[in-house]
Amino acid sequence: MTKRRKEKIVTLTTEQRRRLERLWFYYGNYGPQTTPGNHSFIQGFLEHGIDTRSFRTKRTPKSEIPTPECEEAVEAILDRKSDTVSGDEAAGDGRRRVISNTEERRRSNVGSEMKPMLDSMRRSSLVRHELIESDGDTPEAA
């Protein structure tokens, strides 16, 4: 009797999942290096949390096998064990951040050369807003 193959279950950290999703858009989702093997290989990690390489046999079609470059890139991501995410990266992963309403938070440290430009933009915005509100008629359709 033949030996039964078992799936290798992989638990991804937040950083690994995010990096694999980016890689999937290159190797999997109509990217420049898309092949059916690359697509299903990365998707197996993202959707099912399994490594499908243990299921390959001599009869596995070549189109279903990921390219060596894709396997190396995925291995490089899986070898990273740290789940430390910097502040800029945390903003892109869907986490919510608390922003205080304090006065010092509202004021931005704008350089002196930018203040006149920002003031003129605010004034022109207020003028446009007043013109729209003062116009009693609705604009004519084109």
C-alpha positions in Angstrom: 0.0 0.0 0.0 1.3 3.5 -0.8 2.1 6.0 1.8 -0.6 8.7 2.2 0.6 12.3 1.8 -0.3 14.8 4.4 -0.7 18.5 4.0 1.7 20.8 5.8 -0.3 23.4 7.7 1.2 26.9 7.8 0.2 29.7 10.2 1.0 33.1 8.7 1.8 36.2 10.7 0.2 39.5 9.7 3.4 40.6 8.0 3.8 37.4 6.1 0.2 37.4 4.9 0.6 41.0 3.7 3.8 40.2 1.9 2.3 37.1 0.3 -0.6 39.1 -0.9 1.8 41.5 -2.6 3.7 38.6 -4.1 0.4 37.1 -5.3 -0.2 40.2 -7.5 3.1 39.6 -9.2 3.2 35.8 -9.5 -0.5 34.9 -9.3 -3.2 37.4 -10.2 -2.5 38.4 -13.8 0.9 39.7 -12.9 4.0 39.6 -15.2 5.0 36.1 -13.9 1.6 34.5 -13.7 1.3 30.8 -14.1 -1.5 28.5 -12.9 1.1 26.8 -10.6 2.3 30.1 -9.1 -1.3 31.2 -8.6 -2.5 28.1 -6.8 0.7 27.8 -4.8 0.4 31.2 -3.2 -3.3 31.0 -2.9 -3.0 27.8 -1.0 -1.1 29.7 1.7 -3.4 32.7 1.7 -6.8 31.0 1.6 -6.2 27.6 3.1 -3.0 27.9 5.1 -1.5 24.8 3.5 1.7 24.1 1.6 0.7 22.1 -1.4 4.2 21.0 -2.4 3.9 17.7 -0.6 1.1 16.6 -3.0 3.3 16.7 -6.1 4.0 13.5 -7.9 5.8 12.5 -11.1 2.4 12.8 -12.8 1.8 16.4 -11.7 1.5 18.5 -14.9 4.3 21.0 -15.3 1.7 23.9 -15.5 0.6 23.1 -12.0 4.1 23.4 -10.5 5.2 26.8 -9.3 8.3 28.3 -10.9 11.6 28.2 -8.9 11.6 32.0 -8.6 8.1 31.9 -7.0 9.1 29.2 -4.6 12.2 31.1 -3.6 10.3 34.3 -3.0 7.6 32.5 -0.9 10.3 30.7 1.1 12.0 34.0 1.8 8.8 35.4 3.2 8.0 32.3 5.2 11.5 32.3 6.7 10.8 35.7 8.3 9.6 35.2 11.8 9.2 38.7 13.0 5.8 40.2 13.3 7.0 43.7 14.1 5.2 46.2 11.9 6.3 49.9 11.8 3.7 52.7 12.1 3.6 53.4 8.3 3.1 49.7 7.5 0.4 49.3 10.2 -1.7 52.0 8.5 -2.1 49.8 5.4 -3.1 46.5 7.1 -6.6 47.5 8.0 -5.9 48.2 11.7 -7.7 51.2 13.2 -5.8 53.9 14.9 -7.0 56.3 17.6 -6.4 59.9 16.7 -6.8 62.4 19.6 -8.8 65.6 19.2 -6.4 67.7 21.2 -5.5 71.1 19.9 -1.8 70.2 19.4 -2.9 67.3 17.2 -5.0 69.6 15.0 -2.2 72.0 14.3 0.3 70.8 11.8 3.9 72.1 11.7 3.7 73.7 8.4 6.8 75.5 7.1 6.7 79.3 6.7 6.9 79.0 2.9 3.7 76.9 2.8 1.5 79.1 5.0 0.7 81.7 2.4 -0.2 79.0 -0.2 -2.5 77.2 2.3 -4.2 80.4 3.3 -4.9 81.3 -0.3 -6.3 77.8 -0.9 -8.6 78.2 2.1 -9.8 81.6 0.9 -10.5 80.4 -2.6 -12.4 77.4 -1.2 -14.5 79.7 1.0 -15.2 82.0 -1.9 -16.4 79.1 -4.1 -18.5 77.7 -1.3 -20.2 81.1 -0.7 -20.9 81.5 -4.4 -22.5 78.1 -4.6 -24.7 78.9 -1.5 -25.6 82.4 -2.7 -26.8 81.2 -6.1 -30.5 80.5 -5.5 -31.0 78.7 -8.8 -29.8 75.3 -9.6 -27.2 75.1 -12.4 -28.4 74.4 -15.9 -27.8 71.0 -17.3 -25.3 70.8 -20.1 
